[in-house]
């Protein structure tokens, strides 16, 4: 593809990238960890080693060998992110006015469903099916936002269909393999933050004009691997790996400023690989768990649009960093019916201070989680989980190619609640 530099008045800074890869789930980058209510209650500590219900195969397919008979689990997670910005926007490289650019709660609430099936075929073999999402985001500052050329709207929705198989190699060691089919839909856009015209711009441009909006979708696939090792009656270790998924989001581009942008186009977006090492220890009614989770966010380097006419448009340098997440938890069995749990996690940012932006105010965050399970009988149980995520306040200084500069701070937190129903046939 031939790379073409467009005039600054046609290429508002950031475009797609600045439209926001802020996670509505408040995990690093735009990752979704919310796969089960029981997992949420322990801050997802020990997920690659705990086989307490069918949702376990969503993290480690090898854990299907820990589940007896046929089991199903389904639920939904409610995510209420609170992302706010406080600062000012100055226009035209400092030659224009400076205005307030504060905005509260610009990431909408979200409901994230999930469903799982695990079937034990015999003493050695099991298979499973997971329906969930590992990545997603939604931000909307609006076309009248004072820095809408720095950040306006963005949405990525992914659907993951993941069949898997597990094999008990020995009484202590199990292996698992799965294939992920990922469907992604995306919308990105930026707009002009104020009325512009001569002498600074060659034409009159009203506020809210669409600089560039992209809508596209794609289907990609990857693999996931897992292993579990029952070291002794009390200790189990688990390891899981999920491969990168390469997506080429194809669709259409529209622009109020440049008719040449009104054509088909595509945007490459790689969903990162990840790995997790977990351990659980069971003693006297207690289950202690811990996890270390790595995500290869360094694959997210830059965003470039390839138009159908052969031209390419460089949007933004991202330069994400690989990140780690650490979690610990404890659960206690209260009689035959109740299990209570609590967890704590440290989630590292995928964005360095040098590349942090208004639309990606990604920071280190702490998870505080709690949850319960009620066992109705030998077949039916219900899980509830709750978490509060506390992100650091960060300074932001960002300038678009249009010459708009945002200077201020961003704050982020989130409340998450989840419900799951589990049944064993």
N, C-alpha and C positions, 0 to 999 in steps of 0.2 A: 504494500500500500504506500502511496505517496503522501508524505506528511506536509500539510499546508498550514501556515500561520495565518489566521484570520485577523482583521483589524481589531484593535482593542474594543472599539465600541460595539463589535458584534460578538465578542467572546467574553462574557461576564465571568469573572474569576470563580473558579471552583466548579461551576456547572454541576455535573452529576455528583462528584465526590462531595462537594460542599453541601449538596442537598441532604446529606446526613447519613452517616453510617453509625448513628447512635443506637445502641441496642435498647429496645423497649424492655428487655429482660435484665438489663444492667450487668450482664456478664461481659467479659473482655471482648472487645471488638463488637461483633453483632451475633455472638453465639448464644444459643438457648440451651441451658442445662436442665430445664424443667420437664422431666420425663415421667415423674411419678410423685404422688403425695407423700409416700413413705420416704422416698429419697429427699424430698424438700425438707421434711421434718428433721433429718440428720445433716442438713447442709450438703447433701450428696457426698458424704464421707463413706468410703468403703464400697462404692457402687460397683466396682469391678469384682467384688468378692462376695457380696451379700446376695443370696438367692432366696429372698423371703416371699416373692410372688412373681407372676409372669413378667412384670415390668423389668425384672432383672436382665432379661435378654436384650433390652434396649441399649444396655451399656456393654455387656459381655455375653456373646452368644453361647459360650461354654457353660454358663450357669444354668442352662436348660436341664443339664443332668442332675441338678440339685432339686428339681421340681418333679413331684410324683404325679402320674396320671396326666390328665388334660386340664390345663389351667388357663383362665382368661383374666385379664385385668384391663380396665378402662377408666379414664378419668379426664379431668380438665383442670387447667391451671389458670388462675386470674392474676394478671400482672398489672400493677398500678405504678408506673414510673413517674417520678417527679424530677424533671430536668428543667432548670431555669438558668437564664442568663441575665447578668446585670452589667451594663456598660454603655458606651456611646459609639455611634458610627459617624465618621467624618468622610466627606465625599470628594471625589475628583482630586485625589492625591493631596488633600489638605487645602485645596483652593475653594472648595465648596463649604457648606455649612456643617456644623457638628450637632447631632441630635441624639436624644435618648434612644437606646437600642435594647432596653430590657424586655424580656419576655418570660413569662412564667408558664410552667407545665406544658411544654411544646412537644411532648411525646405522648400519644394517646394510649388509653388502656387497651389491653389485649387479652383474649381468651385463647389458650393453646391446648387443644385436645390431644389425647394419646390413646392407643389401644394395643394390646399384646395377646398373643396366643402361644402357648407352649404345649407340645404333645410328646409324651414319653412313648416311644415305639417299643422298646425292650430295655433290658438292663444296661445296654451299651449306647443305644442311639436315641436321640431326641431331635425334634425340629421345632422351629418357632417362626413367628411372623410379628414384626413390629411396624406400627404405623405411628409416626411422630414427626417432629421437626427439630433439626439441630441448629438452624440459623434463621434469623428473622429480625426485622427492624421496621420502625415507622416513626417518622418525625414530620411535623408540619408547622412551620413558622408562619406561612401565609405570604401571598404576593404583596401585601401591604406592609410587611415587616420592614423595619428601617434598614436592615442589612440583607434584604432578600436576594441580592446577587452573591452574598457570601453563603447563605443557607436559606432554603425555601421548603421544598417538600421532597420526601423520599419514602419508598416502601419496597421492602423485599419480603416475599412470602415463599417459604420452601415447604414441600411435602416430601416425606421420606417413607418409601415402602421397602422393608428390609426382611426378606426371608433368610433363614439361617438354619444351620444344622450343627449338632453337638455330638461328640463321641467321648465316651468314658474310656480312656486309654488304659488306666489301671484303677484300682479302688480309690486312689488318692488324686489322680491327675485326669483332668478333662480338657478337651480342646474344642474350639468352636470356629465356624466360618460363616460369614454372611455376605450378601450382595445388596448394596443400597441403590435404589432407583430414586433419583431426586428430581422433582419438578420445581422450577423456580419461576416466579412472576415478579417483575420489577417495574417500578415507575420512579423516575428521577426528574427534577426540574429546578430551574432558578428563574428569577424575574427581576425586572428593573425596579429599584427601591424608591425612585422619585422621578418626577417629570424632568426630562433632560432635553437639551437642544443647543443651538448655536449660542455662543461661540465655542463651547466645549465639545459639543457633538455636532456632526455634519447634518443631522436631521433631527426633527422633533421626535422624542420618544416618551410616551406617557407612562406614568407609574403603573406597575403591574404587568407591563408587556412581557410576554414570555421570551426569555433569551433563548432557551433551548429546553425542550421537554422530550424525554425518551421513555418509551414503553416497550417492554420486550419480555420474552420468556424463552426457556430452554429446558431440556431434559438431559441430565448427566448421570453417571453411575460411578460407584466406588466399591471397595471391599472393606469389611471389618473382620478382625481376628480377635480371638480371646483364648485365655487359658486360666484354669483354676487348679490350685494345689492344696489339698487338705493335709496340712503338715502333721497335725495330730487331732485329737478329739476337740480341742479348744481353738486351734489356730487355722485359719484359711487365708491363702494369698490369691490374688487375682490380678491378671494383666489383660488389658484390652487396647486395641489399636484400630483407628478408623482412618482410611486413606483420604487423600485430597480428592475433591470432585471438581473437574474443570467444566465451566459453563460458558457458553457463548450466547449471551442474551440478544436475541434477534427480534426486531420489531420496527417501529417507525419513530422518526424524529420530527418535531414541529417547532417552528420559531416564528414569532411576530416580527423579528428584526431582519432576518435574512432568509429570503425564499429558497436559497440554495440548501438550507438545512431541512426543508420539507421533503424528506425522502426516507427510504429505508436505511437502517444502520444496525450495527451490532456493538456490543460491549463485552469484553472478556471479564469474567469474575470467577476467581478460583476460591472455592470453599476449602479451608485449610485442613490438613491432617491433624490428628491428635492421638495421644496415648495416655493411659492411666495405669498406675500401680496402686493396688489397694490391699488392705489387710483388715481382718476382723478377728476378735478374740472373745470367746464366750466363756463366762464363768459365773456360777451362782445366780442365774437369772439375768445377768448383765451381758450386753453385747457392746463391746468397744470397737470402734471402727476408725479408719484413717485412709486418706487418699492423697496422692500427688498426681496432678493432671497437667499435661503439657499440650499446648496448641501451637501449630506452626504458622503463626500469623505473618511471618516474614514473606510468605508467598504473595501477600497483598502489597504491591509496590507502587503501582500507579494505575490510573484509569484513562483509557484511550478509546474514543469512539471511531469505528471504521464505517464510513458512509458507503452506500451502494455505488456511488459514482467513482470510487477509487481513492477519495481523499480521506485523510485521517485527522482527528482533532485530539490533541493532548489536553486532558482536562485538569488533572491534579496529581502531584506526587504525594503518596501516602506513607510509604516506608514504615509499615507496621513492624513490630518486633515480636518474636516468639514470646509467649507468656506462660506463666505457671499459676496453678491454683492449688491451694493446700487446705485440707479439711479434716476435722476430727469430730467425733460424735460419741454419744453413749445412749443406749436404750435399756429399759428395764421392764421385765415381764411382771405385771401385777395380777397374780392369780391366773385363771384360765381365759379371761376375757380381754383384759386391757394390756396394751404395751405403750409405754410413754418413751419419748426420745427427744434429744436436743443436740444441736450441732453448732459448730463455729467454723467459718472458712475465711481465708485470705485470698482474694482474687486480684492478680496483678494486671495492670493496664497493658494493653497491646500498643499503645500510642506513646511515643516519647514526648517530652515537653516541647521539643523543637517542632514537632509536627501536629501538636494538638490543635484542634480547630473548634469553632463555634458549633459545628454540626457533629463533631466527634469529641465531646468533652470527656473522653475515656480516662479514668483514673483508677488507682488502687481502691479497692472497696472491701469492707468486712460484711460477712453474712452472719446474722443471728437467727437461728432456726429452732423450731419446736414442732412436735407433732404427736399424734396418738393413733393407735389402731384398735378397733373393737372387733373381736371375733364372735360372730353370732352363733356359729356352730362349726363343725369340722369342715364345712364347705365354703361358707360365706364370711367375708370380712370387709371392713371399710376403713380406709386410711384418710386422715386429715393432716395437712401440713401447713405451716405458716413460716414466713421469713421476713425479716427486715434487712435491707441492704443499705449500708451507709457509705457513700462515696466521698472522697476528699474534695474540698473546694479547690479550684485551680484558676490560675491566671490565663487569660487568652488574649493574644494579639495576632490578628489575621487581616490580610489585605487581599482584595480581589483584583483581577486584571483590569476591572473597570475603574479601579482607584478608590473603592470604598474600603475603609479600615475600621475593623471592630477592635475596641480595646475595653477589656473588662474582666469579669470573672464568670465562672460557671459552677453550679452546684448540682448534685445529683443524689437521689435516694430512690428507694422503691419498696413497696409492700407487695408481697406475693402470698397467695393462698391457693391450696390445691385439695381436690377431693378425688379419691380413687375407690373403685369397687372391685373386689377380687373374688373369683369363684373357682372352686376345684370340683370337677365332675367325677 
